[in-house]
Amino acid sequence: MRIKLLNIEKHGGITVAECETSIGVFKGIWRSRQIKPLIGNIYQAELTLADIACEEVKKCSSAENPCLYLQGDEVRFIAICEEFDGEVYFLRFADDWLQMLYIEKDDKHFAANDVLSFEMSWEQVEVYPYSLL
């Protein structure tokens, strides 16, 4: 996915990046020593999201569109479930953004095309920028 770097903060030895995507804004930990974060620059990136408990995921109305936004220190995600392989959910946020998410103790089993919503602290979101060669 493409992100635009809006802000950088230092928390101890951790670089925290506030990023804008085509569907909203989020914060996460910048995980690259080779690619330096520069405010205003656009990067290709992948996210790693912490595992979450099943009760933290809610099914939304099918009219909801994928989006994400900051609520204080929390990032709220809304995505469409594309597939569940028995262990990991594949969530679609945008044409260029398919996210894997492991839901602990999943006894509900969400289905393809379900719209799912969940929140997590920015500390549970890792940003891995990469270069397209």
Secondary structure, DSSP 8 states (H G I E B T S, - for coil): -EEEEEEEEEETTEEEEEEEETTEEEEEEE--SSS---TT-EEEEEEEE--EEGGG-EEE-TT---EEEEETTEEEEEEEEEEE-SS-EEEEEETTEEEEE-EET--S---TT-EEEEEEEGGGEEEEEE---
